[in-house]
């Protein structure tokens, strides 16, 4: 079996790209075609399905990187789906440090009604509900909505939790119906963050508070925001975070820089990775007057 793809790359560049992605060029044959290069892959019979899939993905990515990178970003982060996403978002270990910091800021009690925008698999909701509060949540991934409902079956059945597939800029809730709102790992993906913040402000009651994990430029290219995901994220300075909230109508706005090291240790992050959380992480804090 052979696979052939034409790349809009010079031969040397095509060789470098594929060698970087595949760790070698065994079984690949290169021929100049016009201004690009034709690459043919002839695989040996002993390669299994997983190895073949890896080679095929590398050729597709090299041929047209943007669609592949968009698909990958959606699958793992922007609109998670698939078995791996379900496993990760059922208990997202490396999200727990910021989850715990947000819960400390919110200080929920049984009188609160919490809104989570972009709830993923529902792990944060499950912990938040331990406060005795009630909650509602939205996510634009159908698979994450299903997972969040499964993870919080008892709370949904008891009427303490509602989870809806919806867009952040069009929340299906009444005005002034929540006392607190949260957004974690979502801000950088929003095409119109001001519209999303305005919707959150609309559904918050007077005095309602909002806590948002910031989208920090310092994270670009780190394990927290690797490529190709980082190129599809928007990053904001502390001043830009505050400006977005004020443009949405919030007046009481600030950014708190919080070290997540202690929260990482409490969450059970492996000791060799705790250092990733020691620096100051931005959280946007806002209150509706």
Secondary structure, DSSP 8 states (H G I E B T S, - for coil): -EEEEEESS-HHHHHHHHHHHHSS-TTEEEEEETTEEEEEEE--TT--HHHHHHHHHHHHHHH-HHHHHHHHHIIIIIS--SHHHHHHHHS-GGGHHHHHHHHHHH---TT-EEEEES-TTSHHHHHHGGGT-EEEEEES-HHHHHHHHHHTHHHHHTTSEEEEE--TTS--S-TT-EEEEEE-S-GGG-S-HHHHHHHHHHHEEEEEEEEEE---GGGBTSTTB-TTTGGG-----HHHHHHHHHHTT--EEEEEEEE-HHHHHHHT--GGGGGGG-SEEEEEEEE--
